[in-house]
Amino acid sequence: MKICIIGTSGHYVYALRGIKADKSSEVVGISPGCEGENIEKLISQVCELGFKPKVYDNFREMLAELKPDIAVINTFFYKNSQIAIDAMYRGINVYIEKPVATTLQDLNKLIDAYQKTKVKLSTMFGIRYTSHFWTAYNLVKGNQIGEVRLIHAQKSYKLGIRQDFYKRRETYGGTIPWVGSHAVDWIYWFSGKKFKSVFATHSKMYNNRHGDLEVSATCSFTLEDEAFATVNIDYLRPQNAPTHDDDRIRIVGTKGIVEVVHGKVFMLNESVNGLIEVPLQEGPVTFYDFIKEVRGEGNCLVSADDAFYVTKACLLARQAADENRIIEFE
Amino acid sequence: MKICIIGTSGHYVYALRGIKADKSSEVVGISPGCEGENIEKLISQVCELGFKPKVYDNFREMLAELKPDIAVINTFFYKNSQIAIDAMYRGINVYIEKPVATTLQDLNKLIDAYQKTKVKLSTMFGIRYTSHFWTAYNLVKGNQIGEVRLIHAQKSYKLGIRQDFYKRRETYGGTIPWVGSHAVDWIYWFSGKKFKSVFATHSKMYNNRHGDLEVSATCSFTLEDEAFATVNIDYLRPQNAPTHDDDRIRIVGTKGIVEVVHGKVFMLNESVNGLIEVPLQEGPVTFYDFIKEVRGEGNCLVSADDAFYVTKACLLARQAADENRIIEFE
């Protein structure tokens, strides 16, 4: 597989991980996705893996010349869907930063391109692949807690000093889509249920001069079968905290409860004695399973439909927060 | 202080704890609050404390004859406010089960009686007095985490087999007021902020033949200053779990984060190194501080205004869930 990487503003390391695991893929080209995007670190990371990628200023020129099998796209967030569409109409499969679009219009254009081009598409919901989330997922899917009834998910990040494009809604997209999309993805993935409605809130107060960037947010989803899910999102994790993020989920079912916290998995159910810590299972490797899907070997854990559905849910949640109302899903 | 206890369907043990701590108070009378309410266990617990209470069938007769200083009221939930009003018009101070009323109409009648009679009133928000919640409260009030921006509170209970009055909305009041009122109280108490609006959800699915009783619920409060709070409530804790309940709160501030989980308190802030467990402080004794307030010695931790405000918030949250809409506070 020939792979090009466009941009460095997101989780391209997920792609590097998969490329390393695959061994028979190669990074052939690198470019920024937007003017002014620094790609120095990406170049050195790719060279460290033993590749000799051609470096371009312009991604279109790169895609035209190198005709890669897969484009990895993670530039300033508002540009990702547009670049993906460009690549897709060239017949190139795309692995896109999440959320896959920052407006509903852009999302619809992306879905349209996907349907027309029939390329493969996945997105960077890399937390699904961590051993703790993978283990928890398998407990829920293995019916250890019965029917899912109530979920709470937490995303907590350090703010630090963010690049300028984070400071404008138009270029950043908002904190519910950017940070919250992981949590919304877990809810969808763990429950296997469609969303019926969402209410949400967000605030940019105390954002340390980060313009439009919201540093606190909540979502409240009503799912099929009267299952409910809430999300807490913040950028208020102290700078001296031991990790950048504090990702958690608690899933309450009719027969038990599963939690992920501090990278560990805990379970209570009717057949175990007390609260147990569950040994972690290794899951698939992020992006490697997308490479395999492109080769025709099985399906990627994060489908194109998942990418579209979760992105839409995040954009509706953002709208609910902007407009202080409940939004029903179609 | 002469104390009468009416009913056994709630947390009268909070009162017994305070009476034991006080040493100069006495339980002089006991009665059921509703026909058919079993008070055998209460009688034996009070006698074990060395008191010889007179036992009545009818609380009115008891209050008229014994003229206690304080009535402890915890019968079938829908009756508590009516009995309290009866006692208040006799000039008796009241310590009432939470929520202090199960309808807005009853709440308004209770507030009216409070204003007219000028007796003392408090409610059974006993979790404030536990050493873990008390310690966390003092960290927040001691400015260890800056301004409160985001709160998530959890109440998780075992369902078991509940008495019949739990199975009807009219007699039970609903799970958001009954179970959730603690969480709503913590949010109000920790943040010190008024509520601006609430959205909520609840479901009685999978309630094991408990009629109207909701076994899963969420609340989403918007507070003053764009602070937000969510609540998860469930009765789905497995029967073999190590404790009846799993009470938690996480409070995110502008300078740090405090959490209560599994009876412990954890904190992250800019001046401590990593996530620390905070040694527990003993707080005041539940009900004992109400006895002292009645004697004119200081103020009870749970004021009458707190009782009314949190009850109203719970009843509006229940209404938001019933009607699937956002309700603004006046």
Chai-1 contact restraints between the chains, C-beta under 6 A:
chainA,res_idxA,chainB,res_idxB,connection_type,confidence,min_distance_angstrom,max_distance_angstrom,comment,restraint_id
A,R149,B,S216,contact,1.0,0.0,6.0,A-B,restraint_1
A,L150,B,S216,contact,1.0,0.0,6.0,A-B,restraint_2
A,L150,B,N232,contact,1.0,0.0,6.0,A-B,restraint_3
A,L150,B,D234,contact,1.0,0.0,6.0,A-B,restraint_4
A,H152,B,N232,contact,1.0,0.0,6.0,A-B,restraint_5
A,F199,B,F199,contact,1.0,0.0,6.0,A-B,restraint_6
A,F199,B,S220,contact,1.0,0.0,6.0,A-B,restraint_7
A,T201,B,T222,contact,1.0,0.0,6.0,A-B,restraint_8
A,T201,B,F228,contact,1.0,0.0,6.0,A-B,restraint_9
A,S203,B,E226,contact,1.0,0.0,6.0,A-B,restraint_10
A,M205,B,E226,contact,1.0,0.0,6.0,A-B,restraint_11
A,Y206,B,T254,contact,1.0,0.0,6.0,A-B,restraint_12
A,S216,B,R149,contact,1.0,0.0,6.0,A-B,restraint_13
A,S216,B,L150,contact,1.0,0.0,6.0,A-B,restraint_14
A,T218,B,S220,contact,1.0,0.0,6.0,A-B,restraint_15
A,T218,B,F228,contact,1.0,0.0,6.0,A-B,restraint_16
A,T218,B,T230,contact,1.0,0.0,6.0,A-B,restraint_17
A,S220,B,F199,contact,1.0,0.0,6.0,A-B,restraint_18
A,S220,B,T218,contact,1.0,0.0,6.0,A-B,restraint_19
A,S220,B,S220,contact,1.0,0.0,6.0,A-B,restraint_20
A,T222,B,T201,contact,1.0,0.0,6.0,A-B,restraint_21
A,E226,B,S203,contact,1.0,0.0,6.0,A-B,restraint_22
A,E226,B,M205,contact,1.0,0.0,6.0,A-B,restraint_23
A,F228,B,T201,contact,1.0,0.0,6.0,A-B,restraint_24
A,F228,B,T218,contact,1.0,0.0,6.0,A-B,restraint_25
A,T230,B,T218,contact,1.0,0.0,6.0,A-B,restraint_26
A,T230,B,T230,contact,1.0,0.0,6.0,A-B,restraint_27
A,N232,B,L150,contact,1.0,0.0,6.0,A-B,restraint_28
A,N232,B,H152,contact,1.0,0.0,6.0,A-B,restraint_29
A,D234,B,L150,contact,1.0,0.0,6.0,A-B,restraint_30
A,D234,B,V252,contact,1.0,0.0,6.0,A-B,restraint_31
A,L236,B,V252,contact,1.0,0.0,6.0,A-B,restraint_32
A,P238,B,G256,contact,1.0,0.0,6.0,A-B,restraint_33
A,P238,B,L268,contact,1.0,0.0,6.0,A-B,restraint_34
A,P238,B,N269,contact,1.0,0.0,6.0,A-B,restraint_35
A,P238,B,E270,contact,1.0,0.0,6.0,A-B,restraint_36
A,A241,B,L268,contact,1.0,0.0,6.0,A-B,restraint_37
A,P242,B,G274,contact,1.0,0.0,6.0,A-B,restraint_38
A,V252,B,D234,contact,1.0,0.0,6.0,A-B,restraint_39
A,V252,B,L236,contact,1.0,0.0,6.0,A-B,restraint_40
A,T254,B,Y206,contact,1.0,0.0,6.0,A-B,restraint_41
A,G256,B,P238,contact,1.0,0.0,6.0,A-B,restraint_42
A,L268,B,P238,contact,1.0,0.0,6.0,A-B,restraint_43
A,L268,B,A241,contact,1.0,0.0,6.0,A-B,restraint_44
A,N269,B,P238,contact,1.0,0.0,6.0,A-B,restraint_45
A,E270,B,P238,contact,1.0,0.0,6.0,A-B,restraint_46
A,G274,B,P242,contact,1.0,0.0,6.0,A-B,restraint_47
